[in-house]
Amino acid sequence: MSIKILGSIILIFFTYLMVKLTIPYFSFETDVDFLLTKQSLLYNKIWLSSFYLHIAASPFILMAGVIQFNQYFLKNHKNIHRNIGKLYVLFILLISAPTGFVMAIYANGGIWAKISFLLISILWWYFTWKAYSEIKNKNISAHQDFMIRSYALTLSAITLRIYTFTLPQFAPIRGVEMYILVSWLSWIPNLLVAEWLIQRRALKKSSIIVE
């Protein structure tokens, strides 16, 4: 089994877990998991609408990556790749990043957690917009680079929850300090990996040109 296939299987599994975590919220009860920490905001219709829109869009944009980075679809089903890509861009630019920005303003963990989540939202929107504008200008290489960056931040939804469940088992800190740490770890390592992948791809291209 190739690394890419294994990666797709892992991604599908975690997306499935995300869907399982999301479904209980659509009972629209106010005493479900994360909402228990947001009781003072339940009257705020902007925040509440942003929350539901944000979690409703998450499974689609996570699963979009399975197709968008799949070489089979890129080579044999370009229309599917193009159409799902358009939906991915629309979801992030119009729903996920803006609602993430609203939620970041009211984030738990104080000012440092708020700054982290605000930065994710802004960079996510920007990278996705750049990916779209570059493909419109037929700059395929730059489009791919910005899509890698965009999807790295999309995956922060998964890495946030992985760190939330695993770090308390090893780290001596708890409470607000832990939440702040997780808020930054959820996306900075993702972007570092994205930049490594982009540089690795660039080196491969340059070596092919030299040969």
N, C-alpha and C positions, 0 to 999 in steps of 0.2 A: 504494500500500500504506500503510495507516494505521500510526501509531506503535505501537498496541496489538498489531496483528498481527505487526509486525516484532519487537516485544519478546517475543512468544510463541515465534516462530521461534528467536530467539537463546537463549531459555531452554531450549527443547527441545534445541537443539544442545549447550549446555553440560551439560545433564543426560545426554545421550548420552555426552559425554566423561567425565563422572563415573562412569557405568556402566562404561565401558571401563577406567578407572583402578581400579575396585573389583573387577572380575571376577578378576584374577590372585590376589587375596588368598584367594579361596575354593578355591584349590588346597590351602589350609591349610599351605603351606610357610612356613617362618619366615625365609626370606631374600629376601622380596619388599619392595622399595622402603622405605616408612615403617617396616616391621617391623625393618629392618636397624639402625635407630636405637634400637630398643627391645629389644634382645637380653636385657638384664638383667631385663626385665619379663615375659618369656615364661612364667616359672614362676607368675606371679600370675594365677590363674584369674579373679578378679574383673575385673582390667584387660583380660585377653584376651577374655573374654566380652563386656565392654562395647564393646571395639573392633569385634568382628564384628557385634554387634547395631546399633551406631551406623552403620557403613557399609552394612549391609543395608537399613536404613530410609531412608537418604538419598535414593535415587532416587525413591521414592514421594512423600516430602514435598516434594521439589523440583517434581515434575510436578503435584502437587495444585494448586499455585498457578496453573498454566495454565488450569485449569478454574474454580477458586474465584474468580478475578478476571475471568473472562470474562462479559461482559454477556449473551451469547446463552444460556449455561447458567443465569445468574441469572434471566432472564426466562422461558425456555421449558422448562427442566429443573430445577426447584427441588428435586426429590427427589434427583437426582444431586448437585447442589450440597450439599444437606444431608448426604447419606450420606458423600460424600468429605470434607466438613468434619469430621464426627464421627471418621472414621479419622485425618485429619490431627491433630486434637486428641489422640486416644488415642496415636498414635505418638510425638508430642512429649512429652506428659506422662508416659507410662509407659516409653518407650524412649529416644528421641533426647536429650532434655534430661538425664535422669538419667545415661545412659551418657556423655554429653559432660562432665558434672560429674566423674565418676570419672576419665575420661581427662585432664581439666584438672589434677587433683591431681598427675598424673605427667607433665605436659607438658614438652617440651623448652624450653630458653630461660631457665630460671631462674624466680625469683619473679615478675618482672613479666609474663612470658608466662603463667604459671599464673594470676595475678590476672585477666588479660584473658580467658582461656578460662573461668574460673570465673564471671566476670560475664556472659559470653554465655549460659552455661547457665542461670544464675539468672533473668536477664531474659527469655530465651526461654521458659522454663517459665511465668513470671509473665504475660507478655503473652498467651500462648496460653490460659492459664487465665482471664484477664480477658475475652478474646474469647468464650470459651465461656460464662462466667457472665453476660456482658452480653446475649448472644442468648437465654439462658434467661429473662432478665428482660425480653425483647422490646425491648431498647434497641439498635435496629439500627445507629444511627449510631456509638455507642461500640464496638459489636461490630466494625464495619468498621475503625475506627481501630486497635483492638488487633490485628486480623488483619493490617493493613498492617505494624505494628511487628513482629509475630511473623514474618511472611514475610521482612521485611528481614533478620532474624537467620538465618532459614533459608538465605537467599542468601549468607550469610557463607562457607558451604562452597565456593561458586564463587569469590567475590571473594578468599578466602584463596589459592586456587591461581592465580588471575590475577596477584595481586601477587607470589606466590612466583616465578613464571616471568618476570615483566616487570621488577620493580624492580631486580634485580641488574644489568640491562642499563644502568641509568641512575644508580643510587645508588652512592656511593663506599664504603658500609659493607658488610660481609660477616658471615657466621657468626652468632653469638648475637645481635648487635645487629640484624642484618637480620631474624631470626626474631621478635624482640620487636616491631620496627616493624610487620611484617606481621600479627602477632597482634592488634594494635590497629586497624590500617587495615582489617582484614577485616570489621569490623562497625560501627565508629563512623560512617564516612561513610554506610553503609547506613541507619543510624538517622536521621542528619541528613536524608537524602533522604526517608525515610518521614515525618518530621515536616513537611517542606516540602509533601509531597503531602497530608497531613492538613489542614494550614492552608489550602492551595489549595482543597481540597474544601469546607472550611468557609466560605471566602469566596464560593465559587460559590453555595452554598446560601443564604447571607445576602443576596446580590445578587438571587437569584430571589425571596426573600420580600419584599424592599423593592419590587421591580417589581410 
